[in-house]
């Protein structure tokens, strides 16, 4: 779980949601925290946000699955929605998530010590993706 080090801490969140088949155009702000838990076996991510289309909060859990040799992700939203993903670090500071119930992909990319960019995209053609969510994380 040491690979998650670049995400740990408290963050201000700046949301940009382009209009897509998933959502109307929106923007907003929020706060989030990544922290280690349960003898460093897990990383929890808690966040809340207010956007021009509404507000919400969520809790997420990252874990290493030793048997399958892959990182797993569980996401629980205050609306009652939940989903799962598998994760892979393609570089030390770039984490990709493959959502199980959709074709969506998500990435966390470290820009510098105090800035991370989260992107969620959907495939629209071979090697082409449509941005459906971008969140800039700025260290508090």
C-alpha positions as CSV (number, residue, x, y, z in Angstrom):
1,X,0.0,0.0,0.0
2,X,3.1,2.2,0.0
3,X,2.4,3.1,-3.7
4,X,-0.6,5.2,-2.5
5,X,1.8,7.6,-0.6
6,X,1.3,10.4,-3.2
7,X,-2.4,10.4,-2.5
8,X,-2.3,10.5,1.3
9,X,-3.4,13.7,3.0
10,X,-6.2,16.4,2.9
11,X,-7.2,17.9,-0.4
12,X,-9.3,20.7,-1.8
13,X,-11.3,19.5,-4.9
14,X,-12.2,21.5,-8.0
15,X,-14.7,19.7,-10.2
16,X,-15.3,20.1,-13.9
17,X,-18.1,18.0,-15.4
18,X,-18.4,18.4,-19.2
19,X,-21.8,17.7,-20.7
20,X,-22.0,14.1,-21.7
21,X,-24.4,11.1,-21.9
22,X,-23.8,10.8,-18.2
23,X,-24.4,14.3,-16.9
24,X,-25.2,17.9,-17.6
25,X,-22.4,20.4,-17.6
26,X,-21.4,21.2,-14.0
27,X,-18.7,22.6,-11.8
28,X,-18.1,22.7,-8.1
29,X,-15.8,22.3,-5.1
30,X,-15.2,19.9,-2.3
31,X,-12.8,18.4,0.2
32,X,-11.3,15.0,0.5
33,X,-8.9,12.9,2.6
34,X,-6.9,9.9,1.8
35,X,-5.6,8.0,4.8
36,X,-4.1,4.6,5.7
37,X,-6.3,2.4,7.9
38,X,-6.2,-1.0,9.7
39,X,-2.5,-1.5,10.1
40,X,-1.8,0.1,6.7
41,X,-3.6,-2.7,4.9
42,X,-6.1,-0.3,3.4
43,X,-6.3,3.3,2.1
44,X,-9.6,5.1,2.8
45,X,-10.8,8.0,0.7
46,X,-13.6,10.2,2.1
47,X,-14.9,13.2,0.2
48,X,-17.8,15.6,-0.1
49,X,-18.6,18.1,-2.8
50,X,-21.1,20.6,-3.9
51,X,-21.7,21.1,-7.6
52,X,-24.0,23.2,-9.7
53,X,-26.1,20.1,-10.2
54,X,-26.2,19.0,-6.6
55,X,-24.1,17.8,-3.7
56,X,-23.0,14.5,-2.2
57,X,-20.4,12.6,-0.3
58,X,-18.7,9.2,-0.6
59,X,-16.4,6.7,1.1
60,X,-14.0,4.6,-0.8
61,X,-11.6,1.8,0.1
62,X,-8.4,0.7,-1.7
63,X,-6.9,-2.7,-0.8
64,X,-4.3,-5.1,-2.1
65,X,-5.7,-8.5,-3.0
66,X,-2.8,-10.9,-2.4
67,X,-4.4,-13.9,-3.9
68,X,-5.2,-12.2,-7.2
69,X,-2.1,-9.8,-7.0
70,X,-4.2,-6.8,-7.9
71,X,-5.4,-3.6,-6.1
72,X,-9.2,-3.5,-5.5
73,X,-11.4,-0.5,-5.0
74,X,-14.9,-0.2,-3.4
75,X,-16.8,3.1,-3.7
76,X,-19.9,3.9,-1.6
77,X,-21.9,7.1,-2.2
78,X,-24.3,8.8,0.2
79,X,-27.1,8.3,-2.4
80,X,-26.9,4.5,-1.8
81,X,-25.0,3.9,-5.0
82,X,-21.9,1.7,-4.9
83,X,-19.4,0.2,-7.3
84,X,-16.2,-1.7,-7.5
85,X,-13.1,-1.4,-9.6
86,X,-9.7,-3.0,-10.0
87,X,-6.6,-0.8,-10.0
88,X,-3.1,-0.8,-11.5
89,X,-0.2,1.6,-11.1
90,X,1.1,2.2,-14.6
91,X,3.9,4.4,-13.1
92,X,4.7,5.2,-9.5
93,X,2.5,8.3,-9.5
94,X,-0.3,7.2,-12.0
95,X,-3.1,5.0,-10.8
96,X,-5.7,3.6,-13.2
97,X,-9.1,2.2,-12.2
98,X,-11.2,-0.1,-14.3
99,X,-14.8,0.1,-13.2
100,X,-16.4,-3.3,-13.2
101,X,-20.0,-2.4,-14.2
102,X,-19.2,0.0,-17.0
103,X,-16.6,0.8,-19.7
104,X,-15.4,3.8,-17.6
105,X,-11.8,4.2,-16.8
106,X,-10.5,6.6,-14.1
107,X,-7.0,7.8,-13.4
108,X,-5.2,9.7,-10.6
109,X,-2.1,11.4,-11.9
110,X,0.4,13.2,-9.7
111,X,1.4,16.5,-11.3
112,X,3.5,17.6,-8.3
113,X,3.6,17.0,-4.5
114,X,0.6,19.3,-4.0
115,X,-1.5,18.6,-7.2
116,X,-3.2,15.5,-8.5
117,X,-5.6,15.3,-11.5
118,X,-8.4,12.7,-11.4
119,X,-10.0,12.0,-14.8
120,X,-12.9,9.7,-15.6
121,X,-13.4,8.8,-19.3
122,X,-15.4,6.5,-21.5
123,X,-14.2,5.0,-24.8
124,X,-15.8,6.5,-27.9
125,X,-13.6,4.9,-30.6
126,X,-10.4,3.0,-30.8
127,X,-7.8,4.9,-28.8
128,X,-10.3,7.8,-28.2
129,X,-11.9,8.7,-25.0
130,X,-14.5,11.2,-23.9
131,X,-13.9,13.1,-20.7
132,X,-16.9,12.8,-18.3
133,X,-15.3,14.1,-15.1
134,X,-12.1,16.0,-14.1
135,X,-11.2,16.8,-10.5
136,X,-8.2,18.8,-9.6
137,X,-6.9,17.9,-6.1
138,X,-4.9,20.6,-4.4
139,X,-3.2,19.7,-1.1
140,X,-4.6,21.6,1.9
